[in-house]
Amino acid sequence: MAVQAGRDLLIKLDDGTGVFRTVAGLRSRQIAFNATAVDVTHAESAGRWRELLAGAGVRRAGVTGAGIFRDEASDASVRQVFFEGLIRQWQIVIPSFGTLQGPFQVSALEYRGEHDGAVTFETTLESAGPVTFTAL
């Protein structure tokens, strides 16, 4: 994978018509994938080593980032999704790598502003269903 500019990572929200609109560019971000393991170890497990059940457990994806909203309408859209507790389709575009897409819920939304700078935000999106990855 070629070196890429971090500023190019975008989050897009389905506007309700199946069209994804860019709502923000993230200046800092973290994408995490996790899966819980299902322990099926028993008295006769070989050498008393732990055994895990393949394909079982709960998988999740979380996106945390900070940045600047594209415009006031984008800010309003994300705020509405948060305050109404909606689960919407999102895309996270990772340049030169691929796109994550699936249902997410906004679990945190924070605003910050300096007297001589732009208002920034921090958000956390938690997966609420199957997430797909499409490589570029």
Rosetta constraint file for C-alpha pairs under 8 A:
AtomPair CA 1 CA 96 HARMONIC 7.01 0.50
AtomPair CA 1 CA 97 HARMONIC 7.14 0.50
AtomPair CA 2 CA 96 HARMONIC 7.02 0.50
AtomPair CA 4 CA 8 HARMONIC 7.86 0.50
AtomPair CA 4 CA 95 HARMONIC 6.85 0.50
AtomPair CA 4 CA 96 HARMONIC 6.93 0.50
AtomPair CA 6 CA 26 HARMONIC 7.92 0.50
AtomPair CA 6 CA 27 HARMONIC 6.80 0.50
AtomPair CA 6 CA 28 HARMONIC 7.53 0.50
AtomPair CA 7 CA 25 HARMONIC 6.66 0.50
AtomPair CA 7 CA 26 HARMONIC 6.28 0.50
AtomPair CA 7 CA 27 HARMONIC 5.46 0.50
AtomPair CA 7 CA 28 HARMONIC 7.99 0.50
AtomPair CA 8 CA 25 HARMONIC 6.82 0.50
AtomPair CA 8 CA 26 HARMONIC 7.68 0.50
AtomPair CA 8 CA 94 HARMONIC 7.39 0.50
AtomPair CA 8 CA 95 HARMONIC 6.30 0.50
AtomPair CA 9 CA 25 HARMONIC 6.01 0.50
AtomPair CA 9 CA 26 HARMONIC 5.95 0.50
AtomPair CA 9 CA 27 HARMONIC 7.97 0.50
AtomPair CA 9 CA 92 HARMONIC 7.33 0.50
AtomPair CA 9 CA 93 HARMONIC 5.67 0.50
AtomPair CA 9 CA 94 HARMONIC 5.12 0.50
AtomPair CA 9 CA 95 HARMONIC 6.24 0.50
AtomPair CA 10 CA 22 HARMONIC 6.76 0.50
AtomPair CA 10 CA 23 HARMONIC 7.81 0.50
AtomPair CA 10 CA 24 HARMONIC 5.99 0.50
AtomPair CA 10 CA 25 HARMONIC 4.60 0.50
AtomPair CA 10 CA 26 HARMONIC 6.19 0.50
AtomPair CA 10 CA 92 HARMONIC 5.90 0.50
AtomPair CA 10 CA 93 HARMONIC 5.19 0.50
AtomPair CA 10 CA 94 HARMONIC 7.06 0.50
AtomPair CA 11 CA 22 HARMONIC 5.94 0.50
AtomPair CA 11 CA 23 HARMONIC 6.12 0.50
AtomPair CA 11 CA 24 HARMONIC 5.61 0.50
AtomPair CA 11 CA 25 HARMONIC 6.44 0.50
AtomPair CA 11 CA 26 HARMONIC 7.55 0.50
AtomPair CA 11 CA 90 HARMONIC 7.15 0.50
AtomPair CA 11 CA 91 HARMONIC 5.83 0.50
AtomPair CA 11 CA 92 HARMONIC 4.69 0.50
AtomPair CA 11 CA 93 HARMONIC 6.35 0.50
AtomPair CA 12 CA 20 HARMONIC 5.55 0.50
AtomPair CA 12 CA 21 HARMONIC 5.12 0.50
AtomPair CA 12 CA 22 HARMONIC 4.20 0.50
AtomPair CA 12 CA 23 HARMONIC 5.48 0.50
AtomPair CA 12 CA 24 HARMONIC 7.20 0.50
AtomPair CA 12 CA 90 HARMONIC 5.61 0.50
AtomPair CA 12 CA 91 HARMONIC 4.96 0.50
AtomPair CA 12 CA 92 HARMONIC 6.34 0.50
AtomPair CA 12 CA 93 HARMONIC 7.80 0.50
AtomPair CA 13 CA 20 HARMONIC 5.19 0.50
AtomPair CA 13 CA 21 HARMONIC 5.49 0.50
AtomPair CA 13 CA 22 HARMONIC 6.53 0.50
AtomPair CA 13 CA 23 HARMONIC 6.58 0.50
AtomPair CA 13 CA 88 HARMONIC 7.42 0.50
AtomPair CA 13 CA 89 HARMONIC 6.32 0.50
AtomPair CA 13 CA 90 HARMONIC 4.69 0.50
AtomPair CA 13 CA 91 HARMONIC 6.49 0.50
AtomPair CA 14 CA 18 HARMONIC 5.66 0.50
AtomPair CA 14 CA 19 HARMONIC 5.42 0.50
AtomPair CA 14 CA 20 HARMONIC 4.30 0.50
AtomPair CA 14 CA 21 HARMONIC 6.36 0.50
AtomPair CA 14 CA 88 HARMONIC 6.92 0.50
AtomPair CA 14 CA 89 HARMONIC 5.47 0.50
AtomPair CA 14 CA 90 HARMONIC 6.05 0.50
AtomPair CA 15 CA 19 HARMONIC 5.92 0.50
AtomPair CA 15 CA 20 HARMONIC 6.13 0.50
AtomPair CA 15 CA 21 HARMONIC 6.59 0.50
AtomPair CA 20 CA 90 HARMONIC 7.48 0.50
AtomPair CA 20 CA 91 HARMONIC 7.34 0.50
AtomPair CA 22 CA 70 HARMONIC 7.24 0.50
AtomPair CA 22 CA 74 HARMONIC 7.81 0.50
AtomPair CA 23 CA 69 HARMONIC 5.89 0.50
AtomPair CA 23 CA 70 HARMONIC 5.40 0.50
AtomPair CA 23 CA 71 HARMONIC 7.54 0.50
AtomPair CA 23 CA 74 HARMONIC 4.78 0.50
AtomPair CA 23 CA 75 HARMONIC 7.21 0.50
AtomPair CA 23 CA 78 HARMONIC 7.82 0.50
AtomPair CA 24 CA 67 HARMONIC 6.83 0.50
AtomPair CA 24 CA 68 HARMONIC 5.89 0.50
AtomPair CA 24 CA 69 HARMONIC 4.44 0.50
AtomPair CA 24 CA 70 HARMONIC 5.05 0.50
AtomPair CA 24 CA 74 HARMONIC 7.39 0.50
AtomPair CA 25 CA 67 HARMONIC 5.87 0.50
AtomPair CA 25 CA 68 HARMONIC 6.20 0.50
AtomPair CA 25 CA 69 HARMONIC 6.88 0.50
AtomPair CA 25 CA 70 HARMONIC 7.22 0.50
AtomPair CA 26 CA 65 HARMONIC 5.93 0.50
AtomPair CA 26 CA 66 HARMONIC 5.40 0.50
AtomPair CA 26 CA 67 HARMONIC 4.27 0.50
AtomPair CA 26 CA 68 HARMONIC 6.83 0.50
AtomPair CA 27 CA 65 HARMONIC 7.29 0.50
AtomPair CA 27 CA 66 HARMONIC 5.76 0.50
AtomPair CA 27 CA 67 HARMONIC 4.85 0.50
AtomPair CA 27 CA 68 HARMONIC 7.81 0.50
AtomPair CA 28 CA 65 HARMONIC 5.38 0.50
AtomPair CA 28 CA 66 HARMONIC 5.29 0.50
AtomPair CA 28 CA 67 HARMONIC 6.83 0.50
AtomPair CA 29 CA 63 HARMONIC 7.20 0.50
AtomPair CA 29 CA 64 HARMONIC 5.47 0.50
AtomPair CA 29 CA 65 HARMONIC 3.93 0.50
AtomPair CA 29 CA 66 HARMONIC 6.38 0.50
AtomPair CA 30 CA 63 HARMONIC 5.78 0.50
AtomPair CA 30 CA 64 HARMONIC 5.17 0.50
AtomPair CA 30 CA 65 HARMONIC 6.23 0.50
AtomPair CA 31 CA 61 HARMONIC 7.24 0.50
AtomPair CA 31 CA 62 HARMONIC 5.77 0.50
AtomPair CA 31 CA 63 HARMONIC 4.56 0.50
AtomPair CA 31 CA 64 HARMONIC 6.48 0.50
AtomPair CA 32 CA 61 HARMONIC 5.62 0.50
AtomPair CA 32 CA 62 HARMONIC 5.20 0.50
AtomPair CA 32 CA 63 HARMONIC 6.49 0.50
AtomPair CA 33 CA 59 HARMONIC 7.37 0.50
AtomPair CA 33 CA 60 HARMONIC 5.81 0.50
AtomPair CA 33 CA 61 HARMONIC 4.54 0.50
AtomPair CA 33 CA 62 HARMONIC 6.57 0.50
AtomPair CA 34 CA 59 HARMONIC 5.65 0.50
AtomPair CA 34 CA 60 HARMONIC 5.34 0.50
AtomPair CA 34 CA 61 HARMONIC 6.43 0.50
AtomPair CA 35 CA 57 HARMONIC 6.40 0.50
AtomPair CA 35 CA 58 HARMONIC 5.42 0.50
AtomPair CA 35 CA 59 HARMONIC 4.21 0.50
AtomPair CA 35 CA 60 HARMONIC 6.36 0.50
AtomPair CA 36 CA 57 HARMONIC 5.02 0.50
AtomPair CA 36 CA 58 HARMONIC 5.36 0.50
AtomPair CA 36 CA 59 HARMONIC 6.63 0.50
AtomPair CA 37 CA 52 HARMONIC 6.54 0.50
AtomPair CA 37 CA 53 HARMONIC 7.39 0.50
AtomPair CA 37 CA 56 HARMONIC 6.99 0.50
AtomPair CA 37 CA 57 HARMONIC 5.43 0.50
AtomPair CA 37 CA 58 HARMONIC 7.83 0.50
AtomPair CA 38 CA 52 HARMONIC 5.56 0.50
AtomPair CA 38 CA 53 HARMONIC 5.55 0.50
AtomPair CA 38 CA 56 HARMONIC 6.25 0.50
AtomPair CA 38 CA 57 HARMONIC 5.68 0.50
AtomPair CA 39 CA 50 HARMONIC 7.08 0.50
AtomPair CA 39 CA 51 HARMONIC 5.98 0.50
AtomPair CA 39 CA 52 HARMONIC 4.74 0.50
AtomPair CA 39 CA 53 HARMONIC 6.49 0.50
AtomPair CA 40 CA 50 HARMONIC 7.52 0.50
AtomPair CA 40 CA 51 HARMONIC 5.45 0.50
AtomPair CA 40 CA 52 HARMONIC 5.49 0.50
AtomPair CA 40 CA 53 HARMONIC 6.21 0.50
AtomPair CA 41 CA 45 HARMONIC 5.99 0.50
AtomPair CA 41 CA 48 HARMONIC 7.88 0.50
AtomPair CA 41 CA 49 HARMONIC 7.42 0.50
AtomPair CA 41 CA 50 HARMONIC 5.19 0.50
AtomPair CA 41 CA 51 HARMONIC 4.80 0.50
AtomPair CA 41 CA 52 HARMONIC 7.09 0.50
AtomPair CA 43 CA 48 HARMONIC 7.35 0.50
AtomPair CA 44 CA 48 HARMONIC 7.18 0.50
AtomPair CA 45 CA 49 HARMONIC 6.19 0.50
AtomPair CA 45 CA 50 HARMONIC 7.21 0.50
AtomPair CA 45 CA 51 HARMONIC 7.20 0.50
AtomPair CA 60 CA 126 HARMONIC 7.50 0.50
AtomPair CA 60 CA 127 HARMONIC 5.87 0.50
AtomPair CA 60 CA 128 HARMONIC 7.94 0.50
AtomPair CA 61 CA 126 HARMONIC 6.18 0.50
AtomPair CA 61 CA 127 HARMONIC 5.24 0.50
AtomPair CA 61 CA 131 HARMONIC 7.57 0.50
AtomPair CA 62 CA 124 HARMONIC 7.02 0.50
AtomPair CA 62 CA 125 HARMONIC 5.65 0.50
AtomPair CA 62 CA 126 HARMONIC 4.67 0.50
AtomPair CA 62 CA 127 HARMONIC 6.19 0.50
AtomPair CA 63 CA 124 HARMONIC 5.58 0.50
AtomPair CA 63 CA 125 HARMONIC 5.07 0.50
AtomPair CA 63 CA 126 HARMONIC 6.65 0.50
AtomPair CA 64 CA 122 HARMONIC 7.38 0.50
AtomPair CA 64 CA 123 HARMONIC 5.72 0.50
AtomPair CA 64 CA 124 HARMONIC 4.35 0.50
AtomPair CA 64 CA 125 HARMONIC 6.43 0.50
AtomPair CA 65 CA 122 HARMONIC 5.57 0.50
AtomPair CA 65 CA 123 HARMONIC 5.63 0.50
AtomPair CA 65 CA 124 HARMONIC 6.65 0.50
AtomPair CA 66 CA 120 HARMONIC 7.01 0.50
AtomPair CA 66 CA 121 HARMONIC 5.46 0.50
AtomPair CA 66 CA 122 HARMONIC 4.14 0.50
AtomPair CA 66 CA 123 HARMONIC 6.46 0.50
AtomPair CA 67 CA 120 HARMONIC 5.51 0.50
AtomPair CA 67 CA 121 HARMONIC 5.62 0.50
AtomPair CA 67 CA 122 HARMONIC 6.64 0.50
AtomPair CA 68 CA 118 HARMONIC 7.81 0.50
AtomPair CA 68 CA 119 HARMONIC 7.00 0.50
AtomPair CA 68 CA 120 HARMONIC 4.94 0.50
AtomPair CA 68 CA 121 HARMONIC 6.24 0.50
AtomPair CA 69 CA 74 HARMONIC 6.19 0.50
AtomPair CA 69 CA 75 HARMONIC 5.81 0.50
AtomPair CA 69 CA 120 HARMONIC 7.42 0.50
AtomPair CA 69 CA 121 HARMONIC 7.64 0.50
AtomPair CA 70 CA 74 HARMONIC 6.09 0.50
AtomPair CA 70 CA 75 HARMONIC 7.64 0.50
AtomPair CA 71 CA 75 HARMONIC 6.49 0.50
AtomPair CA 72 CA 76 HARMONIC 6.15 0.50
AtomPair CA 73 CA 77 HARMONIC 6.14 0.50
AtomPair CA 74 CA 78 HARMONIC 6.34 0.50
AtomPair CA 75 CA 79 HARMONIC 6.09 0.50
AtomPair CA 76 CA 80 HARMONIC 6.03 0.50
AtomPair CA 77 CA 81 HARMONIC 6.29 0.50
AtomPair CA 78 CA 82 HARMONIC 6.21 0.50
AtomPair CA 78 CA 106 HARMONIC 7.99 0.50
AtomPair CA 79 CA 83 HARMONIC 6.10 0.50
AtomPair CA 79 CA 109 HARMONIC 7.80 0.50
AtomPair CA 80 CA 84 HARMONIC 5.92 0.50
AtomPair CA 81 CA 85 HARMONIC 5.96 0.50
AtomPair CA 81 CA 86 HARMONIC 5.09 0.50
AtomPair CA 81 CA 87 HARMONIC 7.42 0.50
AtomPair CA 81 CA 88 HARMONIC 7.65 0.50
AtomPair CA 81 CA 105 HARMONIC 7.85 0.50
AtomPair CA 81 CA 106 HARMONIC 7.02 0.50
AtomPair CA 82 CA 86 HARMONIC 6.58 0.50
AtomPair CA 82 CA 105 HARMONIC 7.49 0.50
AtomPair CA 82 CA 106 HARMONIC 5.36 0.50
AtomPair CA 82 CA 107 HARMONIC 7.18 0.50
AtomPair CA 82 CA 108 HARMONIC 7.76 0.50
AtomPair CA 82 CA 109 HARMONIC 7.39 0.50
AtomPair CA 85 CA 105 HARMONIC 7.06 0.50
AtomPair CA 85 CA 106 HARMONIC 7.42 0.50
AtomPair CA 86 CA 105 HARMONIC 6.31 0.50
AtomPair CA 86 CA 106 HARMONIC 7.85 0.50
AtomPair CA 87 CA 103 HARMONIC 6.04 0.50
AtomPair CA 87 CA 104 HARMONIC 5.50 0.50
AtomPair CA 87 CA 105 HARMONIC 4.72 0.50
AtomPair CA 87 CA 106 HARMONIC 7.74 0.50
AtomPair CA 87 CA 128 HARMONIC 7.03 0.50
AtomPair CA 88 CA 103 HARMONIC 5.22 0.50
AtomPair CA 88 CA 104 HARMONIC 5.78 0.50
AtomPair CA 88 CA 105 HARMONIC 6.67 0.50
AtomPair CA 89 CA 101 HARMONIC 7.04 0.50
AtomPair CA 89 CA 102 HARMONIC 5.23 0.50
AtomPair CA 89 CA 103 HARMONIC 4.35 0.50
AtomPair CA 89 CA 104 HARMONIC 6.29 0.50
AtomPair CA 90 CA 101 HARMONIC 5.66 0.50
AtomPair CA 90 CA 102 HARMONIC 5.70 0.50
AtomPair CA 90 CA 103 HARMONIC 6.14 0.50
AtomPair CA 90 CA 104 HARMONIC 6.44 0.50
AtomPair CA 91 CA 99 HARMONIC 6.52 0.50
AtomPair CA 91 CA 100 HARMONIC 5.52 0.50
AtomPair CA 91 CA 101 HARMONIC 4.46 0.50
AtomPair CA 91 CA 102 HARMONIC 6.85 0.50
AtomPair CA 92 CA 99 HARMONIC 5.60 0.50
AtomPair CA 92 CA 100 HARMONIC 5.09 0.50
AtomPair CA 92 CA 101 HARMONIC 6.51 0.50
AtomPair CA 93 CA 98 HARMONIC 6.29 0.50
AtomPair CA 93 CA 99 HARMONIC 4.57 0.50
AtomPair CA 93 CA 100 HARMONIC 6.62 0.50
AtomPair CA 94 CA 98 HARMONIC 5.31 0.50
AtomPair CA 94 CA 99 HARMONIC 5.86 0.50
AtomPair CA 96 CA 136 HARMONIC 6.39 0.50
AtomPair CA 97 CA 135 HARMONIC 5.88 0.50
AtomPair CA 97 CA 136 HARMONIC 5.58 0.50
AtomPair CA 98 CA 133 HARMONIC 6.81 0.50
AtomPair CA 98 CA 134 HARMONIC 5.36 0.50
AtomPair CA 98 CA 135 HARMONIC 4.11 0.50
AtomPair CA 98 CA 136 HARMONIC 4.80 0.50
AtomPair CA 99 CA 133 HARMONIC 5.62 0.50
AtomPair CA 99 CA 134 HARMONIC 5.22 0.50
AtomPair CA 99 CA 135 HARMONIC 6.54 0.50
AtomPair CA 99 CA 136 HARMONIC 7.75 0.50
AtomPair CA 100 CA 131 HARMONIC 6.65 0.50
AtomPair CA 100 CA 132 HARMONIC 5.66 0.50
AtomPair CA 100 CA 133 HARMONIC 4.61 0.50
AtomPair CA 100 CA 134 HARMONIC 6.60 0.50
AtomPair CA 101 CA 131 HARMONIC 5.57 0.50
AtomPair CA 101 CA 132 HARMONIC 5.35 0.50
AtomPair CA 101 CA 133 HARMONIC 6.55 0.50
AtomPair CA 102 CA 127 HARMONIC 7.22 0.50
AtomPair CA 102 CA 128 HARMONIC 7.89 0.50
AtomPair CA 102 CA 129 HARMONIC 6.85 0.50
AtomPair CA 102 CA 130 HARMONIC 6.14 0.50
AtomPair CA 102 CA 131 HARMONIC 4.50 0.50
AtomPair CA 102 CA 132 HARMONIC 6.39 0.50
AtomPair CA 103 CA 127 HARMONIC 5.91 0.50
AtomPair CA 103 CA 128 HARMONIC 5.32 0.50
AtomPair CA 103 CA 129 HARMONIC 5.69 0.50
AtomPair CA 103 CA 130 HARMONIC 7.18 0.50
AtomPair CA 103 CA 131 HARMONIC 7.07 0.50
AtomPair CA 104 CA 125 HARMONIC 5.77 0.50
AtomPair CA 104 CA 126 HARMONIC 5.23 0.50
AtomPair CA 104 CA 127 HARMONIC 4.31 0.50
AtomPair CA 104 CA 128 HARMONIC 5.09 0.50
AtomPair CA 104 CA 129 HARMONIC 7.47 0.50
AtomPair CA 105 CA 125 HARMONIC 5.48 0.50
AtomPair CA 105 CA 126 HARMONIC 5.35 0.50
AtomPair CA 105 CA 127 HARMONIC 6.48 0.50
AtomPair CA 105 CA 128 HARMONIC 6.51 0.50
AtomPair CA 106 CA 123 HARMONIC 7.05 0.50
AtomPair CA 106 CA 124 HARMONIC 5.85 0.50
AtomPair CA 106 CA 125 HARMONIC 4.60 0.50
AtomPair CA 106 CA 126 HARMONIC 6.52 0.50
AtomPair CA 107 CA 123 HARMONIC 7.48 0.50
AtomPair CA 107 CA 124 HARMONIC 5.53 0.50
AtomPair CA 107 CA 125 HARMONIC 5.84 0.50
AtomPair CA 107 CA 126 HARMONIC 6.53 0.50
AtomPair CA 108 CA 122 HARMONIC 7.62 0.50
AtomPair CA 108 CA 123 HARMONIC 5.14 0.50
AtomPair CA 108 CA 124 HARMONIC 4.99 0.50
AtomPair CA 108 CA 125 HARMONIC 7.35 0.50
AtomPair CA 109 CA 121 HARMONIC 7.00 0.50
AtomPair CA 109 CA 122 HARMONIC 5.75 0.50
AtomPair CA 109 CA 123 HARMONIC 4.49 0.50
AtomPair CA 109 CA 124 HARMONIC 6.82 0.50
AtomPair CA 110 CA 121 HARMONIC 5.40 0.50
AtomPair CA 110 CA 122 HARMONIC 5.03 0.50
AtomPair CA 110 CA 123 HARMONIC 6.34 0.50
AtomPair CA 111 CA 119 HARMONIC 6.94 0.50
AtomPair CA 111 CA 120 HARMONIC 5.81 0.50
AtomPair CA 111 CA 121 HARMONIC 4.32 0.50
AtomPair CA 111 CA 122 HARMONIC 6.42 0.50
AtomPair CA 112 CA 119 HARMONIC 5.73 0.50
AtomPair CA 112 CA 120 HARMONIC 5.23 0.50
AtomPair CA 112 CA 121 HARMONIC 5.90 0.50
AtomPair CA 113 CA 117 HARMONIC 6.68 0.50
AtomPair CA 113 CA 118 HARMONIC 6.21 0.50
AtomPair CA 113 CA 119 HARMONIC 4.40 0.50
AtomPair CA 113 CA 120 HARMONIC 6.09 0.50
AtomPair CA 114 CA 118 HARMONIC 6.90 0.50
AtomPair CA 114 CA 119 HARMONIC 7.11 0.50
AtomPair CA 127 CA 131 HARMONIC 7.17 0.50
